[in-house]
């Protein structure tokens, strides 16, 4: 009896070791389980609150000439159906060899530092701004099943970054806790996961957990918290309606009918590449 009991104990120990080993292997392969776990999350339906308060009429030229106003491309939709406008020139700054839109530099640094503080792993930029020639070379190398056509890549807009952790690039980015953390918190810093899993039919691009796109606030938090693509988000904004989210008010407006809340202190204007402008204001 004692021998049988010892065998049972030994079998239990071996089974525990196998289970723990299997759990460790699975955990280390975040590219296996993280997309599944993410897809199982229930995200609430986006219900935007309509803003009240007086508005005043502006022309686009008047608004752009106002010192409180910044013209950006944060909400510019870039995909196969909406290529970059003809003659588009990206506004860029360079940081540690990476070129990006000036408005996304500080948020990227903050995101990187927060990820490192939470995981002890630093992220780096693998791909930043691309010239049309560079995009053409990538298209030739990778083919149109994985690479965007020239003029249809967010990298050409200077608004997207492909990031990686040491020894963890591409889909293996999710093997690193830093990769998973980027996917968790990027919305807090104005970035979105541009090509989420399960939305390939909307974006036209396969799942890319390493590709982050800057859209600014409050749009990034709204998109990430509700599991949306940029295409879906812009479609929810009824043209001419002002919405409120925390300290922000924003609207998708026709350039021929611009009404802006009175008394704003800061304003960002971004074309959406579909004939409208997304105007985002703050007060105080």
C-alpha positions in Angstrom: 0.0 0.0 0.0 2.8 2.3 0.8 4.4 1.7 -2.5 1.1 2.5 -4.4 0.7 5.6 -2.3 4.2 6.7 -3.3 3.4 6.1 -6.9 0.3 8.2 -6.7 2.2 11.0 -5.1 4.9 10.7 -7.8 2.3 10.8 -10.5 0.6 13.8 -9.0 4.0 15.6 -8.8 4.8 14.7 -12.4 1.4 15.8 -13.6 1.9 19.1 -11.8 5.2 19.6 -13.4 3.8 18.8 -16.9 0.9 21.3 -16.3 3.2 24.0 -15.0 5.6 23.5 -18.0 2.7 23.6 -20.4 1.4 26.7 -18.9 4.8 28.4 -19.0 5.2 27.4 -22.7 1.8 28.8 -23.6 2.5 32.0 -21.6 5.8 32.5 -23.3 4.0 32.2 -26.6 1.8 35.3 -26.3 1.2 35.2 -30.1 -0.9 32.1 -29.5 -3.1 33.1 -26.6 -3.2 36.9 -26.4 -5.3 37.4 -29.6 -7.7 34.8 -28.4 -8.1 36.4 -25.0 -8.4 39.8 -26.6 -11.1 38.6 -28.9 -13.1 37.2 -26.0 -13.3 40.6 -24.2 -16.7 42.2 -24.3 -16.3 45.8 -25.5 -19.2 48.2 -24.9 -21.0 49.8 -27.8 -19.9 53.3 -28.5 -22.5 55.8 -27.4 -21.3 59.3 -27.8 -22.8 62.1 -25.7 -24.0 65.1 -27.7 -22.5 68.4 -26.5 -24.6 71.4 -25.7 -23.6 75.1 -25.6 -23.4 77.9 -28.1 -21.4 77.7 -31.3 -20.1 80.4 -33.6 -19.6 80.4 -37.4 -16.1 80.2 -38.8 -14.6 79.8 -42.3 -11.9 77.2 -42.6 -9.4 79.9 -43.4 -10.3 82.0 -40.4 -10.0 79.0 -38.1 -6.6 78.0 -39.5 -5.4 81.5 -39.0 -6.3 81.5 -35.3 -3.3 81.1 -33.0 -5.2 78.6 -30.8 -5.6 76.2 -33.8 -3.3 73.4 -35.0 -3.8 71.7 -38.3 -2.9 68.1 -38.1 -3.6 64.8 -40.0 -4.3 62.8 -36.9 -7.7 61.5 -38.1 -6.6 61.1 -41.7 -8.0 57.8 -43.1 -5.5 56.0 -45.2 -6.3 52.7 -46.8 -6.8 51.1 -50.2 -10.0 53.0 -50.8 -8.6 56.3 -49.5 -5.1 56.9 -50.7 -3.1 59.9 -49.5 -4.2 63.1 -51.2 -2.2 64.0 -54.3 0.9 66.0 -53.4 0.7 65.0 -49.8 3.9 65.9 -47.9 4.3 64.5 -44.4 5.3 66.8 -41.6 8.1 65.1 -39.7 10.6 65.3 -36.8 13.4 62.8 -36.2 14.0 61.0 -32.9 16.8 58.4 -32.5 16.7 57.9 -36.2 13.0 57.4 -36.5 10.9 60.0 -38.4 7.3 60.7 -37.3 4.7 63.4 -37.1 5.7 66.0 -34.4 2.5 65.6 -32.5 3.1 62.0 -31.8 6.7 62.3 -30.6 6.1 63.1 -26.9 3.2 60.6 -26.7 5.4 57.9 -28.1 8.2 58.6 -25.7 5.7 58.5 -22.8 4.2 55.2 -24.1 7.6 53.7 -24.4 8.7 54.8 -20.9 5.5 53.6 -19.3 5.7 50.2 -21.0 9.3 49.9 -19.7 8.3 50.9 -16.2 5.5 48.3 -16.2 7.4 45.4 -17.8 11.1 46.2 -17.5 11.3 45.8 -21.3 12.0 48.6 -23.7 10.4 48.9 -27.1 12.0 50.2 -30.2 10.9 51.5 -33.6 11.3 49.0 -36.5 9.6 51.0 -39.2 8.6 54.7 -39.2 8.0 57.1 -42.1 8.4 55.7 -45.6 8.9 57.6 -48.8 6.8 56.4 -51.8 9.9 54.8 -53.1 10.5 52.9 -49.9 6.9 51.7 -49.9 7.2 50.6 -53.5 10.3 48.5 -52.6 8.5 46.9 -49.7 5.5 46.1 -52.0 7.8 44.5 -54.5 9.5 42.4 -51.8 6.4 41.3 -49.8 3.7 41.4 -52.4 0.3 43.1 -52.2 -1.1 40.4 -49.8 0.9 41.9 -46.9 2.1 45.3 -48.1 -0.1 48.3 -49.0 0.0 49.9 -52.4 2.0 53.0 -52.8 0.0 56.0 -51.4 -2.1 53.7 -49.3 0.2 53.1 -46.4 0.0 55.0 -43.1 3.7 54.9 -42.9 3.8 57.3 -45.9 1.7 59.7 -43.8 4.2 59.7 -41.0 1.5 58.7 -38.6 2.3 55.0 -37.9 5.1 53.1 -36.2 6.0 49.4 -36.3 7.5 48.7 -32.9 9.3 45.7 -31.4 10.8 44.4 -28.2 14.3 42.7 -28.1 14.1 39.4 -29.9 10.3 39.9 -30.4 9.3 41.5 -33.6 6.4 41.1 -36.0 3.8 38.7 -34.7 6.3 37.6 -32.1 5.9 41.0 -30.5 3.2 39.5 -28.4 5.7 37.0 -26.9 7.1 39.9 -25.0 5.2 41.4 -22.0 6.1 44.8 -23.5 4.2 43.9 -26.7 1.1 42.9 -24.8 1.4 46.0 -22.7 1.6 48.2 -25.8 -1.6 46.6 -27.0 -3.2 47.2 -23.6 -2.3 50.9 -22.9 -1.5 52.6 -26.3 -4.9 54.2 -26.3 -4.0 56.2 -23.2 -1.2 57.9 -25.2 -3.2 58.7 -28.3 -2.3 55.6 -30.3 -4.6 52.8 -31.6 -4.0 49.3 -32.7 -4.7 50.1 -36.3 -5.2 46.5 -37.7 -6.9 44.5 -34.9 -7.7 40.8 -35.2 -11.1 40.0 -36.7 -11.5 43.4 -38.5 -9.4 42.4 -41.6 -12.5 42.8 -43.8 -12.8 46.5 -42.7 -9.1 47.5 -42.7 -8.0 45.4 -45.7 -4.9 44.5 -43.7 -4.0 41.3 -41.8 -3.8 41.5 -38.0 -0.7 43.5 -37.0 -0.3 43.9 -33.2 3.0 45.7 -33.7 1.5 48.5 -35.9 0.3 51.5 -33.9 -1.2 54.6 -35.4 -1.5 58.1 -33.8 -4.9 59.7 -33.7 -4.7 61.8 -30.6 -7.2 62.2 -27.7 -10.0 61.6 -27.0 -10.3 59.6 -30.2 -7.7 56.9 -29.3 -9.3 56.0 -25.9 -12.7 55.8 -27.5 -11.5 53.6 -30.4 -9.5 51.3 -28.1 -12.1 51.0 -25.3 -14.8 50.1 -27.8 -12.8 47.8 -30.0 -13.2 49.8 -33.2 -11.2 50.4 -36.3 -10.6 54.0 -37.5 -13.0 53.3 -40.4 -15.8 52.3 -37.9 -15.1 55.3 -35.6 -15.3 57.9 -38.3 -18.5 56.4 -39.6 -20.1 56.9 -36.1 -19.5 60.7 -36.2 -22.6 62.3 -37.6 -21.5 65.3 -39.7 -22.3 68.6 -38.0 -22.9 67.1 -34.5 -20.7 68.1 -31.6 -19.9 65.5 -29.0 -18.4 65.7 -25.6 -15.9 63.4 -23.9 -14.3 64.6 -20.7 -12.5 67.8 -21.3 -12.9 67.5 -25.1 -15.5 68.4 -27.6 -15.3 67.2 -31.1 -17.2 67.1 -34.4 -16.9 66.0 -38.0 -17.7 69.1 -40.1 -18.0 70.1 -43.7 -15.5 72.7 -44.7 -18.4 74.8 -45.9 -20.3 74.7 -42.6 -17.9 75.1 -39.6 -19.5 75.9 -36.3 -17.2 75.8 -33.3 -18.0 76.1 -29.6 -17.4 79.5 -28.1 -14.5 80.2 -25.8 -12.2 77.3 -26.7 -8.6 77.5 -25.7 -7.1 74.8 -27.9 -8.2 73.4 -31.2 -7.0 70.6 -33.5 -8.3 70.3 -37.1 -7.7 67.1 -39.1 -9.0 66.3 -42.5 -10.5 62.8 -42.6 -9.6 62.2 -46.3 -13.3 61.8 -47.1 -14.2 65.4 -47.6 -14.7 66.4 -44.0 -12.7 67.8 -41.1 -12.6 66.4 -37.5 -12.4 69.4 -35.2 -11.4 68.7 -31.5 -11.4 71.5 -28.9 -10.5 71.9 -25.3 -11.4 74.6 -22.7 -9.5 76.1 -19.9 
